[in-house]
Amino acid sequence: MVSVEQLEDNGQYDLAYKEYQKMYSNNPKNAHILERLGHIALILGKVKEAENYYSKITELDSNNIVAYQQLMDICSDTNRYKYYICKGQMHLLEQQRSYAIGDFKKAVEKANDENEANTARFILANLYEEENKENQAVDEYLKLMDSDYNDAAVYINLANIYRKTDFLSSAIDTLEKARQKGYEEVSEELAQYYIMADDPKKAMELTKDELVKIRCLMDLGKNDEALSLMKENEDKYSKSAKFHALEAQYYYQISEFEKALEAVEIYSKFEANSPLIYQMRAMIYEKQGNEFLEHMNWAKYNSLKGEKDIAMNEYLIAYQIDDKNIDLVTTIADTLDQTDKNHSVEFYERLYELNPKSRRALQKLAEFRERIGDYPEMLRLMDKLKSIEPRNPYVKENYDRIQDKIVNGSSFLDTIKNLFKGNMG
């Protein structure tokens, strides 16, 4: 029996095409069969059928560059809308997002009907949002809302942009419009927005989530009801970080601060790097009157949020309260070492005062002495470091080199003399 590949090789494309169609009917999700059908359809001049097969490939595999290329060739003269859609997908696969935006704008212009225009416009709106072009994204989402486009994601995405840009009331209005259109799936997100807007009563009316209800009850000052609901769901949410955060909030509100701290500790096991851990601790320590730990936790909170200057200010306030805390001094020194090495020396010196055997302090102070050309002092510090840790890699790498500089090269005194040579006559 002659194989379908042999029929192709023999130029018997009509027969090969029929065989591939039989194979396709038995295996409609085989991209290879679809590719061969598309290829032979083009040879036979069956352009619309070829377009259909290559389109099915992109439905099965949205990353199939060859299929998009073929569709672009097919649609170049016959369907400019589809041409730009495929071109846009190609540019997205090639990580050329600015070009893709231009393509989808063209697709909107070349659409054959409103449905096509809306499909392209939704992709365009998403791209604008991903590129942080909020105003353009909002414009496109509003146009979709004014049309017959039927997708709750339009409202959800638009509301999210409003929230991120501090237009919370607009976000709420948008999701309320979605509910009026029958999109009940936005209710939970809308409840969250009402909580942000300090309207827990409205949030309570919308949510079916027990944890959100607990939050709403506490925000309404109904702590007893909140506790009752927590007790009912304790086993169900025992491994939920959010549940333990709510426990911490409850105990904080009723001034049982030690229990609040215990709840924060449990929460931290589920969300180890969450800034909320340190925010909650800071607020609890403030109520307890522990200023040192309050500022330490605000510092860690702001550090995780990327607010490095605010974090350093909090660390320095904590340092004024307790300048003997080795962990704090080390943290300040190491943080400054990344941005202001000369300033960090002050704290490495303090660390050395507090712990004369600190390998970290000795090495950093030795590095500073090298920067200013004080090689004898650098060698003295390395000798101390060597006595603490005989095989210290920093000492092994630098000791002989610095000794040689002292014996054969410039000393600290030479450095000072050279600095003022022009003024010393």
C-alpha positions in Angstrom: 0.0 0.0 0.0 1.3 3.4 -1.0 1.8 5.8 2.0 0.4 9.3 2.1 3.9 10.6 2.1 4.7 8.7 -1.0 1.6 10.2 -2.7 3.0 13.7 -1.9 6.5 12.8 -3.1 4.9 11.5 -6.4 3.0 14.7 -6.8 -0.4 13.0 -6.4 -1.7 15.8 -4.2 -5.4 15.2 -4.8 -5.1 11.7 -3.4 -2.8 12.8 -0.6 -5.2 15.5 0.4 -8.1 13.0 0.6 -6.0 10.6 2.7 -5.0 13.4 5.1 -8.7 14.4 5.4 -9.5 10.9 6.4 -6.7 10.9 9.0 -7.9 14.3 10.3 -11.5 13.1 10.8 -10.1 10.4 13.1 -7.6 12.7 14.9 -8.8 16.4 14.7 -6.3 17.7 17.3 -3.2 16.5 15.4 -1.3 19.7 14.4 1.0 17.8 12.0 -2.0 16.5 10.0 -3.4 20.0 9.9 -0.1 21.5 8.7 0.0 19.0 5.8 -3.6 19.7 4.9 -2.9 23.4 4.9 0.2 22.9 2.8 -1.4 20.7 0.2 -4.6 22.9 0.1 -2.4 25.8 -1.0 -0.7 23.7 -3.7 -4.2 22.7 -5.0 -5.4 26.4 -4.9 -7.9 25.7 -2.1 -7.0 28.9 -0.3 -10.0 29.2 2.0 -9.5 25.6 3.2 -5.9 26.3 3.8 -6.8 29.3 5.9 -9.2 27.2 7.9 -6.6 24.5 8.6 -3.9 27.0 9.7 -6.4 28.8 11.9 -7.2 25.5 13.6 -3.5 25.0 14.2 -3.3 28.4 16.1 -6.3 27.3 18.2 -4.4 24.2 19.2 -1.1 25.9 19.6 -1.1 29.6 20.1 2.7 29.7 19.8 2.9 28.2 16.3 4.9 30.8 14.4 4.7 28.9 11.1 0.9 28.9 11.1 0.8 32.6 11.8 3.3 33.2 8.9 1.2 31.2 6.5 -2.0 32.9 7.6 -0.3 36.3 7.0 0.6 35.3 3.5 -2.9 33.9 2.8 -4.7 37.0 4.3 -2.4 39.7 3.1 -4.7 40.7 0.2 -8.0 39.1 1.2 -8.6 39.8 4.9 -6.5 42.7 6.3 -8.2 42.3 9.7 -7.0 38.7 10.1 -3.6 39.7 8.6 -3.0 42.2 11.4 -4.3 39.9 14.1 -1.7 37.3 13.0 1.0 39.9 12.7 0.2 41.1 16.2 0.5 37.5 17.6 3.8 37.1 15.8 5.2 40.2 17.4 4.0 39.1 20.8 5.8 35.8 20.3 8.9 37.8 19.4 8.5 39.9 22.5 8.0 43.0 20.4 5.1 44.5 22.3 5.1 48.0 20.9 4.8 46.6 17.4 2.0 44.3 18.5 0.1 47.3 19.9 0.3 48.9 16.5 -0.8 45.7 14.8 -3.9 45.4 17.0 -4.8 49.0 16.5 -4.7 48.3 12.7 -6.9 45.2 13.3 -9.5 47.3 15.0 -9.5 49.7 12.0 -9.7 46.9 9.5 -12.4 44.9 11.3 -15.3 43.6 9.1 -17.9 44.0 11.9 -18.2 45.1 15.5 -17.5 41.6 16.9 -14.1 41.5 15.2 -13.3 45.1 16.3 -14.2 44.2 19.9 -12.0 41.0 19.9 -9.0 43.1 18.7 -9.8 45.9 21.0 -9.9 43.7 24.1 -6.4 42.4 23.3 -5.2 45.9 22.7 -6.6 47.1 26.0 -4.8 44.2 27.8 -1.6 45.2 26.1 -1.9 48.8 27.1 -2.5 47.7 30.7 0.5 45.4 30.7 2.7 48.2 29.3 1.4 50.6 32.1 -0.4 52.8 29.6 -3.4 53.1 31.9 -5.1 56.0 30.1 -5.1 54.2 26.7 -6.3 51.0 28.3 -9.2 52.8 30.1 -10.2 54.3 26.7 -10.4 50.9 25.1 -12.2 49.2 28.0 -14.8 52.1 28.0 -15.4 51.6 24.3 -16.0 47.8 24.9 -18.4 48.6 27.7 -20.4 50.9 25.3 -20.6 48.1 22.8 -22.2 44.6 22.9 -19.0 42.9 24.0 -20.0 40.3 26.5 -17.2 39.6 28.9 -17.0 40.3 32.7 -13.2 40.7 32.3 -13.7 44.1 30.7 -15.3 45.4 33.9 -12.9 43.6 36.2 -9.8 44.8 34.3 -11.1 48.4 34.1 -11.9 48.4 37.8 -8.4 47.1 38.6 -6.8 50.0 36.7 -9.0 52.5 38.6 -8.0 50.9 41.9 -4.3 51.0 41.1 -4.5 54.6 40.0 -6.3 55.6 43.2 -9.8 56.1 41.7 -11.5 53.6 44.0 -14.9 55.1 43.6 -14.7 54.6 39.8 -13.6 51.0 40.4 -16.7 50.4 42.5 -19.0 52.1 40.0 -17.5 50.0 37.2 -18.2 46.7 39.1 -21.7 47.9 40.1 -22.4 48.3 36.4 -21.1 44.8 35.8 -23.6 43.5 38.4 -26.4 45.4 36.8 -25.6 43.6 33.5 -25.8 40.3 35.3 -22.2 39.5 36.0 -22.6 38.2 39.5 -19.1 36.8 39.4 -17.7 40.2 40.2 -19.4 40.3 43.6 -16.4 39.1 45.7 -14.0 41.5 44.1 -16.5 44.3 44.6 -16.8 43.3 48.3 -13.0 43.8 48.6 -13.3 47.2 47.0 -16.0 48.2 49.5 -13.7 47.1 52.4 -10.9 49.4 50.9 -13.5 52.2 50.8 -14.3 51.7 54.5 -17.8 50.4 53.7 -17.9 47.0 55.4 -21.6 46.9 55.6 -21.9 46.9 51.8 -19.2 44.4 51.5 -21.0 42.1 54.0 -24.1 42.2 51.7 -22.1 41.0 48.7 -19.7 38.4 50.0 -20.3 34.7 50.5 -16.7 34.2 51.7 -16.6 33.5 55.5 -13.2 35.1 55.9 -14.4 38.3 54.3 -17.4 38.2 56.5 -15.2 37.9 59.6 -13.2 40.9 58.4 -16.4 42.9 57.8 -17.8 42.1 61.3 -14.6 43.2 62.9 -14.6 46.4 60.9 -18.2 47.0 62.0 -17.1 46.6 65.6 -19.0 43.3 66.0 -16.1 41.5 67.6 -18.2 38.8 69.4 -19.9 37.8 66.1 -16.6 37.8 64.4 -15.1 35.5 67.1 -18.1 33.2 66.8 -17.7 32.8 63.1 -13.9 32.3 63.5 -14.6 29.5 66.0 -17.1 27.9 63.6 -14.4 27.8 60.8 -11.3 27.2 62.9 -10.7 23.7 61.6 -11.6 24.6 58.0 -9.1 27.4 57.8 -6.4 26.1 60.1 -3.9 26.2 57.2 -5.0 29.6 55.8 -2.7 32.5 56.2 -5.6 34.9 55.8 -7.5 33.3 58.7 -4.5 33.7 61.1 -4.1 37.4 60.0 -7.7 37.9 60.9 -7.1 36.3 64.3 -4.3 38.7 64.9 -6.6 41.6 63.9 -9.3 40.3 66.3 -6.9 40.0 69.3 -5.4 43.4 68.5 -8.8 45.0 68.5 -9.7 43.6 71.9 -6.2 44.6 73.3 -5.0 41.0 73.9 -1.6 41.8 72.3 0.3 38.7 73.3 -2.3 36.5 71.6 -2.2 38.9 68.6 1.6 38.3 68.4 1.1 34.5 68.6 -1.4 34.7 65.7 1.1 36.8 63.7 3.8 34.2 64.3 1.5 31.5 62.9 0.7 33.7 59.9 4.4 34.2 59.2 4.8 30.4 58.7 2.5 30.6 55.8 3.6 33.9 54.3 7.3 34.2 55.4 8.1 37.3 53.3 4.9 39.2 53.7 5.3 42.9 54.7 2.1 42.4 56.6 3.9 40.4 59.3 6.1 43.4 60.2 3.2 45.9 59.9 1.1 43.9 62.3 4.0 43.5 64.7 4.9 47.2 64.6 1.3 48.1 65.4 1.1 45.7 68.3 4.5 46.8 69.8 3.4 50.4 69.5 0.3 49.6 71.7 2.6 47.7 74.1 4.9 50.7 74.3 7.9 48.9 73.0 9.4 51.6 70.8 12.5 49.7 69.9 10.7 46.7 68.4 8.1 49.1 66.9 10.7 50.9 64.8 12.6 47.7 64.0 9.4 46.2 62.5 8.5 49.4 60.6 12.0 49.3 59.2 11.6 45.7 58.0 8.1 46.5 56.6 9.4 49.4 54.6 12.4 47.5 53.4 10.2 44.7 52.0 8.0 47.4 50.3 11.1 48.8 48.6 11.1 52.0 50.7 14.8 51.8 51.5 15.2 55.4 52.8 12.2 55.2 55.1 13.5 51.8 56.4 16.9 53.3 57.1 15.3 56.1 59.0 13.4 53.6 61.2 16.6 51.7 61.8 18.4 54.8 62.9 15.5 55.7 65.3 15.8 52.2 66.8 19.5 52.7 67.1 19.0 55.9 69.2 16.9 53.8 71.5 19.4 50.9 71.8 22.8 51.4 70.3 24.1 48.2 71.8 22.0 45.8 69.8 24.5 43.9 67.7 21.9 42.6 65.1 20.7 46.2 64.6 24.2 47.6 64.2 25.1 44.8 61.7 21.9 45.5 59.7 22.6 49.2 59.5 26.2 48.7 58.6 25.4 46.1 55.9 22.6 48.2 54.4 24.8 51.3 54.2 27.6 49.2 52.7 25.4 48.9 49.6 24.8 52.6 49.2 27.3 54.6 51.3 30.4 52.7 52.1 32.1 55.6 54.0 29.1 56.1 56.2 28.9 52.3 56.8 32.4 52.5 58.5 30.9 54.3 61.5 28.7 51.4 62.2 31.3 48.7 61.4 33.5 50.5 64.0 30.6 50.4 66.4 30.1 46.7 65.7 33.8 46.1 66.4 33.4 47.9 69.7 30.5 45.7 70.7 32.1 42.5 69.3 35.9 42.7 68.9 35.8 39.2 67.4 33.3 40.2 64.6 34.9 38.8 61.4 32.5 41.0 59.4 33.5 44.2 61.1 37.2 43.4 60.9 37.1 42.7 57.2 35.0 45.7 56.3 37.3 48.0 58.4 40.3 46.5 56.7 38.7 47.2 53.3 38.1 50.8 54.3 41.8 51.2 55.4 42.9 50.0 52.0 40.7 52.5 50.3 42.3 55.4 52.1 45.8 53.9 51.8 46.4 53.1 55.5 48.1 49.8 54.9 49.7 49.4 58.3 46.3 49.7 60.0 44.8 47.3 57.4 47.5 44.8 58.2 46.9 45.1 61.9 43.2 44.4 61.4 44.0 41.4 59.2 46.3 40.1 61.9 43.3 40.2 64.3 41.1 38.6 61.8 43.8 35.9 61.2 44.0 35.2 64.9 40.2 34.6 65.0 40.1 32.6 61.8 43.5 31.4 60.7 42.3 30.2 57.3 40.2 33.3 56.5 40.0 33.6 52.7 40.1 37.4 52.7 43.3 37.4 54.7 44.9 34.7 52.5 44.1 36.6 49.4 45.4 40.0 50.6 48.0 39.6 53.4 51.1 39.1 51.3 50.1 41.8 48.9 49.6 44.4 51.6 52.9 43.4 53.4 54.7 44.0 50.1 53.1 47.4 49.7 54.3 48.4 53.2 57.8 47.2 52.6 58.3 48.2 49.0 55.4 50.6 48.1 53.7 53.6 49.5 52.6 53.9 53.1 49.8 55.9 54.6 52.3 58.7 55.3 53.5 58.7 51.7 49.8 58.9 50.6 49.3 62.1 52.7 52.6 63.6 51.5 51.7 62.9 47.9 48.3 64.4 48.4 49.8 67.7 49.6 53.0 67.7 47.6 52.0 70.7 45.6 51.6 72.8 48.9 54.5 71.5 50.9 57.3 73.2 49.0 
